[in-house]
Amino acid sequence: MRVLLVGATGTVGKTIAAALGHRHELISAGRSAGDLRVDLTDEESVRAMYAKAGRLDAVVAATGHTHFGPLTEMTPGQFKSGLLDKVMGQVSLVLLGIPHVSDGGSFTLTSGILNRDQIRQGANAAAVDNAIDGFVAAAAIEMPRGLRINAVSPGLLADSAEAYYGFFPGHAPVSSARVGLAYVKSVEGALTGKVFCVD
């Protein structure tokens, strides 16, 4: 398969590349690194990326930022930044990518554990993760040509636990290998409209 991996250089992206790269042709894309450059908040940038990528069998998104901070100090602008970046970025990847993915191909988006296990200062991330999951469930019933769409919702990755120290009290980190398998299941499997949770 020809698989476009957006966000390949991040922690989750590297996990996906390790899980899929030895069996498929990976085309990496990112804002500042990869085979292709893309800014998912810019529709024209997404269109240009797809034009250069050629025909694809799968698209995997491991990208998007959210705002972490106390609710009482959060501004509407800060909240909106997560919606525009992680939600609309991944939604744009799907809406603009449908014509570029072969019949029976797939999209895999990335949400996160805050869709089901909330933390302090994570209101924006929780809203974003749930929005992605909701989009996947509804989009699956309208996808043309046998296309599939799923999301992977990983817990706190062991490889990035130190960077988030203090934000996730009591959360048991999950291994990169387990997270990678969830993406393999989405790309190579037959399910659609699912959220694969890795806790």
N, C-alpha and C positions, 0 to 999 in steps of 0.2 A: 504493500500500500504506500501511496504518497501521502504523508501526514504533515500538515502544517502545525507547528507548535509555536504558539505565541506566548512569550514570556519564558523562553527556554533557559535563560541564564539565572533565573531566581532559584530559590531553594526548592520549591515545588516543581519548577520547570526542569531542573537537573534530575530530579527523581523520575519524572515522566520520561525524559530522554534516556535514562538508564534502563527503564523498563521496556520501552518500545524501540529504541534505536537499533538494536541488533537484529530485529526482524523486519523493519520497515525503513523506507527512505524518508528521513526527517528533514523538513525544511524549517529552519528556525527563524523566528521574527521577533523583533523587540524594538524598543524606542532608541536604544543606543548600541545594541549589539545583535548579531545574528546574520543569517544569510540575507534577510530582508529587513528594512527599517519600517516601523509603523507607529503611529500615534493613534491609539484606539479612540481618543476623544475627538478625532478629526475624521469625518466621513470620507473626505477626499484622500486622505492618507490610507485609509482602509481599502478604498477602491483601487488605489495604485498598487498596494501590496498584492491584492488578489490578481491584478492584471499581470504582475511579474511572476507570481507563483505558478501559474499554469493550472492544469486540471488536477484536482485533489480527490483523495478518497476519504480523508478525515481531517477535521480541524479541531485542535485542542487548545483551550485558553487556560493559561496559568498566570493570569495577570490581573492587576487592579488594586487600587489602594483605597482604604477607608480612613475615616477620622476617629482616633481614640482620644477621649477626653471626658471630663465630668459633664453630666447632662446640664447642670445649672450654669455652666460656663460656655456651653456649645452655642455657636451662632447658626442661624439658618444657612449661611454661606458654607460653613464647615460641614454641616450635614449634607448639603447639596453636592459638595465635592466628591463624597463617596458614591453618591448616586450616579453622577456624571462619569466618574472614572471606572469603578468596578462593575456597576450594573449596565449603564449605557454602552460602555466599551465592549463588553461581552455580547450584549444584545446586537449591537451594530455588526459585530463579527459574524453573527448568525444571519441577520437580515440581508446583509450585503454579500454574504458568502454562499447562499443557497444556489445561485446559478453556477458556481464554480466547483461544486462538489458532485461527484459522479453518483448516478443512481445507486441507491442502497448504501450510500456513505453515511458519515455521522459527524455530529458536533458534540464535543464534551466541554462543558463549562466548569468553573471552579467556584464553589461557595465557601462554606467553612462551618466550624463547629458552633459558632454563635447563633446558627439557625435553630439550635435546640438546647444549648447550654450557655446561658447568658452570664456575662461578667460585668463588674462595675467598669464604667467608662467605655462600654462597648455598644451603646445604643445604635450608633450609626452602622457599625459592622453587622449587628444583628439584623437590622432592617435590610441592609444590602444583601446579606446571605439569604434571607427569606425571599427577597424579590427575585433573585436568580433562580431559586428552587421553584417558585411559582411560575416564572416564565417558562422554564423547562417543561413542567407538567402540562401547561396549556399549549405550548408550541408543538409538543409531540403529536397532538391530535390533528394538526393542520400541516404537518411537514409533507411536501410533495415527493413523488418518485421513490418512495420507500426510504427516504432519509430518516435517520434516527437522531435524537438529541437527549443527552443525559447531563447530570452534574455530578461531580465528586465533591464531597464535603469532608475534608480531612480535619482531624483533631490537631492538636498542637504537635508539630513535627519535632522529633528529638533533635534534629539538626539545627532548628531555630529556637529551641526552648530558652536558651540563655538570653537571646535578644529580647524575649518577651517576659523576662523574669519579673515576678510580682503581679503580672496582669492576670494570670491563670492559676490562682491558688487551688491546689488539690487535683489539678488535671494531670493525668498520666500521659506523658508524651508517646506518640505513635512512631513506629519505625518507617523509614523511607521505603523499605521494601513492601510493606503492607499498603502504603499509599499508592505506590507504583502499580500494584496489582489491580487496584480499583480503576485506574485509567486503562489498563489492559482490558479489563472486563467491559468497560464502556466502548472502547474502540473496536475490539475484536469480537465482542459478544453480539447478542441479538436483541437485548432489551432496549426500550425507549421510554422516555418520560419519567425516568427514575433518578433518584438522588442516592448515590452510593456513599454511605456514611462510614468513615474509618475512625473508630474511637479506640 
